[in-house]
Amino acid sequence: MTKLKIKGLILDFGFTIFYFKNVSVKRYFECYKKGLQDSANYLEKLNILKDDLTIRKFISLFNKKRAFFFKESIKTKIEFPTNMIFQNVLETMEKKRYIDSLIDINEEIYDELANLYHAFELEEWVPFEHTRNTLKKISKLEEIKIAILSNHPHHATIENLLKKHDLLEFFDTVVTSAKFGRRKPDPEIFYHTLKKMGLENYPNSCLICGDEHADVVGGHRAGLKTILCERLFKFPFEKEIKVPNFIKISNISEILDYII
């Protein structure tokens, strides 16, 4: 087995170092449904949503907008953060005169709406069995910097999950599409991550490990070495990975065979 000489390791988050308990499309939507209801309740307390009809309009419009922006993000590789979607929804409702003026709504309120919407994810995402021990061993290699790179519309969710499970200390930087504005496989988000690691001049000495097309293809386009961490299941509409010379592993601990 060939050892990879690397200066930096970039890890995907979901289904690479963390997994979603009882994963299913239904379970995802249950979490978001609960979060959206809590967001509506919060707006009701602020007297922005004033009756059941307005709350129903808000929930319906948010679901439509979220579906639209998700499709756009896949097509354009532009990320549309959750707080921005909430702002778009409320501004649309204001224009249609479903609600009063938003003059008193500030950025903190939009951030809190996003926090509430994603709050139920914090109970569902948990580290894989080998995640902590693997990160601990890699972190002892002083010559290797470690980063998280996640396609997620809410940066705080990723940081909060790493903090909750005492894993944040292992990473030199945490990059999300929500904060950067572009999604994998766009090479720009990989270049940005390398720059945050101080390794922008060494892409071919860095490694990306993730569970899907966006990780491997995006990393390859940016000039990184690539490892696919294969899932036990497939998501709908997964793209075939047409990249030469990428390594396949079945769990994150196997990465140690290639770098230690």
Secondary structure, DSSP 8 states (H G I E B T S, - for coil): ------SEEEE-SBTTTEEETT--HHHHHHHHHHHHHHHHHHHHHTTSS-SHHHHHHHHHHHHHHHHHHHHHHHHH-B---HHHHHHHHHHHHHHTTSS---TT--HHHHHHHHHHHHTTHHHHEEE-TTHHHHHHHHHT-TT-EEEEEE--S-HHHHHHHHHHTT-GGG-SEEEEHHHHSB-TT-HHHHHHHHHHHT-TT-GGGEEEEESSHHHHHHHHHTT-EEEEE--SS--TT------TT-EEESSGGGGHHHH-
